[in-house]
Amino acid sequence: MILNDSEIVAQIGKGLLPSGFNPPTNWYAKDSPVQPASLDLSVGLVFTPCTEDQNKQIVLSREELKMPDNFLAIGFPPSKVSVQGILMTNPGQVDPGYEGQLRFTVINMGSQDFVLREGDVIVSLILMELKKSAQSGWLTRHSGQKGGPITWENLNRVSSDFVNVEDRARKVAKEAVAQADVKIKNLQIWVPAGAAILTLVASILVSWLQGTWKDSLQKVQQDIAVLQSEKNVDQLSKQVQELQAQIKTLQQKPPSNPPPSKQ
């Protein structure tokens, strides 16, 4: 179950934030560290890693947490911070039973400077209640040693881990742009070539179709003329045959009234 503002205030009253926290005059005001369903933590100490890049800093929260064994928290940068191009290695999950300050690395990926001032909001926590308490909480697993202190090992590790982030990002971006440029160039070459080929094929096809159509039309016209001539010949032949039959009939039939003989 995620805690709402009144439940968060109740947990603070029970010792959720034992030190480094200044209670507001109005718990439910706009600028209160207790929001409708989250708790804001602020900048405490700021450490510079062992690197020349000043855009990376390690931040230790001003507030100290004392998580009950049946509570879990998830941390993330608030929007008013991330919108300025600030990348944070999130504190992530805060285990049940955790005690101590939160630490995280802040990287400025924006084009403008971002000032880390003590007391400014830097991380928001969503608190959740578990159905049952953890069998063994964080503090028990760490032999009662609180979390949060920054060591030289932390600073050196950030230096080796993050020193090449920008270079890697530039390399990846450069490769992506180069690949996109090659694709665009290929497209610029093949599109006109393809269009020319299609135009040529279309021209040949149209010419072929036009020639075939003309040839077919001429052939049909010739066939019609032949049929018409054959029809005329047949009619004439039939008429001739009829005339010949009539002549033959007349030649064979004697006259009915012979002419009178001369005396």
Buried (B, 14 or more C-beta within 10 A) or exposed (E): EEBBBEBBBEBBEEEBBEEBBEEEEEBEEEEBBBBEBBBBBBBBBBBEBEBEBEBBBBBBBBBBBBBBBBBBBBBBBBEEBBEBBBBBBBBEEBBBBBBBBBBBBBBBBBEEEBEBEEEBBBBBBBBBBEEEEBEEBBBEEBEEEBBBEBEEEBBEBBBEBBBEBBEEEEEEEEEEEEEEEEEEEEEEEEEEEEEEEEEEEEEEEEEEEEEEEEEEEEEEEEEEEEEEEEEEEEEEEEEEEEEEEEEEEEEEEEEEEEEEEEE
